[in-house]
Amino acid sequence: MRLLIAFFAAILWLTGPLGASDPSPLRKLMTGDDSRGWEGVGRLNMGGESFCTGALIADNLVLTAGHCMFDKSSGQQYDATEIEFLAGWRNGRASAYRGVKRAVVHPEFTFDGLNDATRVVNDLALLELDQPIRKHSVKPFATFHRPRKGAEVGVVSYAHDRAESPALQETCKVLARQSGVLVLSCEVDYGSSGAPVFVLEQGEARIVSVVSAKAMVRDIPVSLGTGLETPLAELKSILASGDGVFQSVRPTAQVPVRRIQIESARGSGAKFVRP
C-alpha cells in the first residue's frame, strides 16, 4: 500500500499541474437530446437512504461498485429487495424502473474501516434485475479491456449535487495503472460510486472501469477506478451459479468510515474517500 500511494504521488509529481491537459468540464444531461445514448446509466436507490450510479451491461444486469451494497452506518449489506434501478433518471422521471432480484459482491472485496486502498481492486457488484429492460431507448453497454496509461476516457455519473440528472465528463485521462486500479483525472463526488468509465471504441461507448473512490494527493484530486477483466468474469460466474442472495464478502471488523488516512513512504498524506 505504501508503494501504491508513493506511485500516485510520483505520477502527479511527474505530470505536474494539469494545465492544458485538464479534463473537460462536467456537462449536465438535462434534456432528452442531451441524454440520448446514455439512458443505460441510471441511479441506484439503496434502502431509501442513499444512492449510487450503475450501468446496464445486459438487459437484466447492472454493474456498480461493491461498497454501494452496504449501509454505511451499520456496515450491513442491503437486501436485494431494498434496491431500485432508475435507468436514465432525469428530472423526476426514469426511462425504466426496475427492482433487483439478485446481487453479488465480489468475494474478495472487504467493507470495513481498514486503511487499505487495495480494496479498490475488487470493488465491484453485479445486480440482476427483477425484469429485463427491453426498450429501444435504453441500451446496455459492452465492456472493454483496461485502457493504457494516457488514454482518454469519459464518465457519466450522478452525485449529491446532481442527484436528479446525470452529468457527462467527455474527456479525462488515465494517469496510471497499477495492480488492477486505474488512477484517473475524472471528477467524481458522493453518489458517483459505481459510475461507468467509458472509452470510445469504433464509435461506441464501452465500459472499461467503475468509479470506486476519490483521492487527494498533494491537494490534487484524482479518482480511482476498478479494473473489470478478471473481477467481472468472476462475478458473472458467481451469479450464474448463485442461490439468489448476496454473495458473502469478508466480514466487517468495525463500522466503516468515509475517510481513510494513509501515509506514503515519504510521509505525505493521501486521503481516500468513497464517493
C-alpha positions in Angstrom: 0.0 0.0 0.0 2.8 2.4 0.8 4.2 1.6 -2.7 0.9 2.3 -4.3 0.5 5.7 -2.6 4.0 6.7 -3.4 3.3 5.7 -7.0 0.3 8.0 -7.1 2.4 10.9 -5.7 5.2 10.2 -8.2 2.8 10.2 -11.2 1.3 13.6 -10.1 4.8 15.0 -9.5 6.0 13.9 -12.9 2.9 15.2 -14.8 2.9 18.5 -12.8 -0.1 20.8 -12.8 -2.9 19.7 -15.1 -2.7 22.9 -17.2 -3.5 22.4 -20.9 -4.4 18.7 -20.5 -7.1 19.5 -17.9 -10.2 17.3 -18.1 -13.2 18.6 -19.8 -15.9 20.2 -17.6 -18.9 18.3 -16.4 -22.0 18.7 -18.6 -25.4 18.0 -17.1 -27.7 15.8 -19.2 -30.8 17.8 -18.7 -32.8 17.1 -21.8 -33.8 14.1 -23.9 -31.3 15.2 -26.6 -28.5 15.6 -24.1 -29.2 12.1 -22.6 -29.6 10.2 -25.9 -27.4 7.1 -25.8 -26.7 7.4 -22.1 -30.1 6.0 -20.9 -28.4 2.8 -19.8 -26.7 4.7 -17.0 -29.0 5.1 -14.0 -29.4 5.9 -10.4 -29.4 3.1 -7.8 -31.5 3.9 -4.8 -30.3 1.9 -1.8 -32.7 1.2 1.1 -34.3 4.6 0.7 -31.3 6.1 2.4 -28.6 6.7 -0.2 -27.8 6.3 -3.9 -25.1 5.3 -6.3 -24.6 5.2 -10.0 -25.0 2.0 -12.1 -24.9 1.0 -15.7 -26.6 -1.8 -17.8 -24.2 -4.3 -19.3 -27.1 -6.6 -20.3 -30.8 -6.1 -20.5 -31.1 -7.6 -16.9 -27.6 -6.8 -15.4 -26.4 -3.6 -13.7 -22.7 -3.1 -12.9 -21.8 -0.9 -9.9 -19.3 -0.6 -7.0 -19.3 -3.2 -4.3 -19.3 -0.8 -1.5 -22.6 0.7 -2.7 -24.3 -2.5 -1.4 -23.6 -1.7 2.2 -25.3 0.6 4.7 -22.5 3.0 5.8 -23.9 3.4 9.4 -24.2 -0.3 10.2 -21.9 -2.0 7.8 -24.6 -4.4 6.8 -25.4 -5.4 3.3 -28.7 -4.1 1.8 -31.2 -6.8 0.9 -31.8 -7.0 -2.9 -35.4 -6.0 -2.4 -34.3 -2.7 -0.9 -32.6 -1.6 -4.2 -34.1 0.1 -7.2 -32.5 0.9 -10.5 -33.8 4.0 -12.3 -32.5 3.8 -15.8 -31.9 7.2 -17.4 -33.2 9.0 -14.3 -33.6 12.7 -15.2 -35.8 15.5 -13.7 -38.0 13.2 -11.7 -38.6 10.5 -14.3 -36.8 7.4 -15.5 -36.8 5.6 -18.8 -37.4 2.4 -16.9 -37.9 1.4 -13.2 -36.7 -2.0 -12.0 -36.2 -3.8 -8.7 -33.3 -6.1 -8.1 -33.8 -9.9 -8.0 -30.3 -11.0 -7.0 -26.9 -9.3 -6.4 -23.4 -10.4 -5.9 -20.5 -8.5 -4.4 -17.0 -9.7 -5.3 -16.0 -12.2 -2.6 -12.5 -10.6 -2.3 -13.9 -7.1 -1.5 -13.7 -6.1 2.1 -16.0 -3.5 3.5 -14.6 -2.3 6.8 -12.6 0.6 8.3 -9.2 -0.7 7.4 -6.7 1.7 5.9 -6.3 -0.3 2.7 -7.0 1.3 -0.6 -6.2 -2.0 -2.4 -9.9 -2.7 -1.8 -10.5 -0.7 -5.0 -9.2 -3.7 -6.9 -12.3 -5.8 -6.3 -14.8 -3.1 -5.5 -17.5 -4.4 -7.9 -21.1 -5.7 -7.7 -23.4 -7.2 -10.3 -27.1 -6.8 -9.9 -29.7 -9.0 -11.7 -32.9 -7.0 -12.3 -36.3 -8.5 -11.5 -37.3 -7.9 -15.1 -35.1 -7.2 -18.2 -35.2 -3.7 -19.7 -36.1 -4.1 -23.3 -36.7 -0.6 -24.6 -35.1 0.7 -27.8 -34.0 3.8 -26.0 -32.3 2.0 -23.1 -29.4 0.0 -24.5 -26.8 -1.9 -22.4 -23.2 -1.1 -22.8 -20.5 -3.5 -23.9 -17.3 -3.8 -21.7 -13.8 -3.4 -23.0 -10.3 -4.2 -21.8 -8.4 -1.9 -19.5 -7.1 1.3 -21.2 -3.5 2.2 -21.4 -1.9 5.0 -19.4 -2.5 8.4 -21.0 -5.7 7.1 -22.7 -8.7 9.5 -22.8 -11.9 8.2 -21.1 -15.2 9.7 -20.0 -17.6 9.3 -17.1 -21.4 9.6 -16.7 -22.4 9.9 -13.1 -24.9 11.2 -10.5 -23.7 12.9 -7.4 -25.0 14.6 -4.3 -25.2 17.9 -6.1 -26.7 16.4 -9.3 -29.0 13.7 -7.9 -31.8 14.5 -10.3 -29.9 14.4 -13.6 -26.6 12.8 -14.5 -23.6 14.6 -15.8 -21.1 13.7 -18.5 -17.4 14.4 -18.4 -16.5 13.7 -22.0 -12.7 13.8 -21.6 -10.4 12.9 -18.7 -7.3 10.8 -18.6 -5.8 7.6 -17.2 -2.9 8.9 -15.1 -1.7 5.5 -14.1 -2.5 1.8 -14.0 -1.3 -0.5 -11.2 -2.5 -3.8 -9.7 -6.0 -3.6 -11.2 -6.5 0.0 -10.2 -6.9 2.9 -12.7 -5.9 6.4 -11.4 -8.0 8.9 -13.3 -8.2 12.7 -13.6 -12.1 12.4 -13.8 -14.2 14.5 -11.5 -16.3 12.5 -9.0 -18.2 13.1 -5.8 -20.6 11.4 -3.3 -23.1 9.5 -5.3 -20.7 8.9 -8.2 -19.7 5.5 -6.8 -20.3 2.8 -9.4 -20.3 5.3 -12.2 -19.1 3.7 -15.5 -15.9 4.9 -17.1 -16.0 4.7 -20.8 -13.7 4.6 -23.8 -14.9 5.3 -27.4 -14.2 2.2 -29.5 -15.2 2.2 -33.1 -17.7 5.0 -32.4 -19.3 3.0 -29.5 -19.0 3.9 -25.8 -17.7 0.8 -23.9 -17.2 0.5 -20.1 -13.6 -0.1 -19.0 -13.9 0.6 -15.3 -16.2 1.6 -12.4 -15.6 4.5 -10.1 -14.6 3.3 -6.6 -13.1 6.2 -4.7 -11.6 9.7 -4.9 -8.3 10.7 -3.6 -6.3 13.8 -2.8 -2.6 13.7 -3.3 -0.7 16.9 -2.6 -4.0 18.8 -2.9 -4.6 17.5 -6.4 -7.8 15.5 -6.9 -7.8 12.1 -8.6 -10.3 9.3 -8.9 -9.7 5.6 -8.6 -11.4 3.1 -10.8 -11.7 -0.7 -10.6 -10.3 -2.8 -13.5 -13.0 -5.1 -15.0 -11.5 -8.1 -16.8 -11.0 -10.7 -14.1 -13.3 -9.4 -11.3 -16.3 -9.0 -13.7 -15.8 -12.5 -15.2 -15.8 -13.9 -11.6 -18.9 -12.0 -10.7 -20.8 -13.4 -13.7 -19.7 -16.9 -12.8 -20.9 -16.4 -9.2 -24.2 -15.0 -10.3 -24.7 -17.9 -12.8 -24.2 -20.5 -10.0 -25.7 -18.5 -7.1 -28.7 -19.1 -4.9 -30.4 -15.8 -5.3 -28.8 -14.0 -2.4 -25.8 -11.6 -1.9 -22.5 -13.4 -2.2 -20.7 -13.4 1.1 -17.8 -11.0 1.5 -15.1 -10.7 4.1 -16.7 -9.9 7.5 -16.5 -6.3 8.7 -14.2 -5.6 11.6 -15.8 -2.3 12.6 -18.3 0.3 11.4 -16.9 1.7 8.1 -15.6 5.2 7.9 -15.9 7.6 5.0 -12.4 8.9 5.0 -9.2 6.9 5.2 -5.9 8.5 6.1 -2.8 6.7 4.7 0.7 7.8 5.0 3.0 7.4 2.0 6.6 6.3 2.2 7.7 9.9 2.1 5.3 10.9 4.8 3.0 12.9 2.6 -0.7 12.2 3.3 -3.2 10.8 0.8 -6.9 10.8 1.7 -9.1 8.2 0.1 -12.9 8.8 0.1 -15.7 6.7 -1.1 -17.6 9.0 -3.5 
